[in-house]
Amino acid sequence: MQFIPSNIRGPLFMIVSTGSYLVNDTMMKLATVGLPPYEVLLLRGAAATLWGVPLLLMLGYARQIPLLFERKVLRRNLFELLAILCYVVALANMQIADSTALGQVTPLIVLVGSSMLFGEKIGATRMALIGLGFVGALMVAQPTMQGISVYALLALGNAAFAAVRDIAGRKVAAEVPGMIVAISAVVVVLVGSGAAHLATEQWVMPEARHLLLIAGAGLFLIFGHFFIFMAYRVGPTSVVAPFYYCFTVWAVISGLLVFGQFPNALAVCGILLVMASGLAIVSLDERKRRLAMVA
């Protein structure tokens, strides 16, 4: 990946990650029609493991497989487990616009946490641009928010745990490959969702369409995990985190292609605002980098 310019590597990885997660979410949403949510998680974890283990071997990481259970990797992925246990129930019971909108607080939590823990400076201009991206994301999602339900609280819990996951991921040693972290997340969620399914649900025999959807979701899940981890590894948090708002742009594309839902004028304006704020942040970072080189 060295051929990608360093200043856009982190944002590009975040864009790919959010797109991968959205494909996964779309397939999961379709699969939860007829299956309990934790059973879907369990089956998706099994599918992702079947995709992931051969991929690790093909990449030559056989000797590094024990790092799947390294302490800091596990800590990061335990927060991933908590996030997804909240999210899959919210996704199955809420309009996707509402769950997407509530998830947009994740970058703000990540930025505040990174500023407090790692001393990263955000700056007034960048904070204003991040705020514009947040407004744009809400314009795209257009949540109904008809009362605060337990599912809305679960969606907020997902956003909070996802932010802590991304902050904890900054502590993982540089020598641990990103794909190892991604497959570790798959394994941790597989075990956790299996326990949740046994404790709270009854098994429902999946149909062939369920299995096809879950197999696809498992594949895209791996890429989502990999690229979101790598995005924060290679780029400053204040530059990378705002591109999480691209999730709403991908959601509009999914709604158009899969569900036949056309974005209205407000959503189109929101997409343009998200894109403009992201490009402005990258431009600001590049300007600061050039000034530092001159100095």
Buried (B, 14 or more C-beta within 10 A) or exposed (E): EEEEEEBBBBBBBBBBBBBBBBBBBBBBBBBBEEBBBBBBBBBBBBBBBBBBBEBBEEEEBEEBBEBBEBEBBBBBBBBBBBBBBBBBBBBBBBBBBBBBBBBBBBBBBBBEBBBEEEEBEBEEEBBEBBEBBBBBBBBBBBBEEEEEBEBBEBBBBBBBBBBBBBBBBBEBEEEBBBBBBBBBBBBBBBEBBBBBBEEEBEEEEBEEEBEBBBBBBBBBBBBBBBBBBBBBBBBBBBBBBBBBBBBBBBBBBBBEEEEEBEBEEEBBBBBBBBBBBBEBBBEBBBEBEEEEEEE
